[in-house]
Amino acid sequence: MKKLSFLAIAFAAFALTACFTGNKDPKAEEKTEQKSFEQDQVEQKIKQEIDSIAEKMGQLKQLPFVQEGSKFELTKEEKQTKPDYLLEASLAEKAQTLTEKYRILSALTVDKKIAALYEMPVEEYDKAIAKLTADVDDPSFKDIDVNKSFFENTDTLYKSMEKNGRINQFWQLAAAGLVEQLFVINKNADKFLSVVDDKTAEDLTYHIVLVLDALGRLTEYDPEVKPVAEALEPLKVLNATKVDELKAQFAEAKDKIEAARKALIK
C-alpha cells in the first residue's frame, strides 16, 4: 500500500537527517524507531481490515444486469426508448488525474453494459475503455477482462492491485462502479429491480457499507479518498433487506444518488 507507508518513509527520512547533524541523540533515535514500529503496526492492522472487507465484497451477489452471461434482457418495446442518462464515452478525454481516470473507467464499463442491453452502439465505449486502461497503465488489469464490470473481478483484481501497490485505486474503482449502478437502477427501478431477489437487494446495500468502511479507513492516509467517502456517505440511507424496501428507498434517495454520481464523475 504505497500511500499507507508515507508516514513510515517520513520517519526514515527524519532518522537519516539526524545522521548528518553530527550530534546523535540516542533517546531521539530510540523514540523515532518506536514511532516507526508503531506506525508499521497500525498500517498492517488497517491493511488486514481492508483485505477482509474486499474478501467480503467478493462474496456478495451481483446485480443481474452487470453480470457476464446474465439472462437479464429488455423487451423489444423497452429497447425502442434509448436511455439519455448514460455517460458519454468522450468523457475519457476530459479525465485529468489518475483517480479521475480510474473512476471514469469503472463507470464506463457499467454504462457499456447498459448500452448493450438497449442494443446501442458500444464501439465508442470500447475505445474509451481502451484509452483509459492505457492511461492508468495498471499491470493489475492484465489479470482481468476490463470490459466486464469490475465487480465481476473483485477477488482477482483486488489481489493484483494489492501486489502492484494500487489498493487505494481499487476503492476508487469500486466506489465509482457502485454509484453508477445505483444511478442506472434509479432511472428504471421497476425494470432493473424486477429480477432482483431479497438476497441481492440486501447484498447491494451491504456493498455500500463495505465500500464506505474501506474508504473511511483509508481517508487518514490518502487525501484523494476523503471526497469519495464524503460523496458516498449520504447513500447509507439505502439499507434495505428486501426488494420492496429497496424500491421505496431508491425513490427517496434519488437526489442523493445523483449528487454522488456528480461528485465522482466530473
Secondary structure, DSSP 8 states (H G I E B T S, - for coil): -TGGGHHHHHHHHHHHHHHTTS---HHHHHHHHHHHHHHHHHHHHHHHHHHHHHHHHHTS---GGGSTT------HHHHHS--S-S--TTHHHH--SHHHHHHHHHHHHHHHHHHHHTT---HHHHHHHHHHHHHHT-GGGGGS-TTS-GGGGHHHHHHHHHHTT-HHHHHHHHHHHHHHHHHHHHHSHHHHTTT--HHHHHHHHHHHHHHHHHHHHHTTT-TTTHHHHHHHGGGGG---SSHHHHHHHHHHTHHHHHHHHHHH--
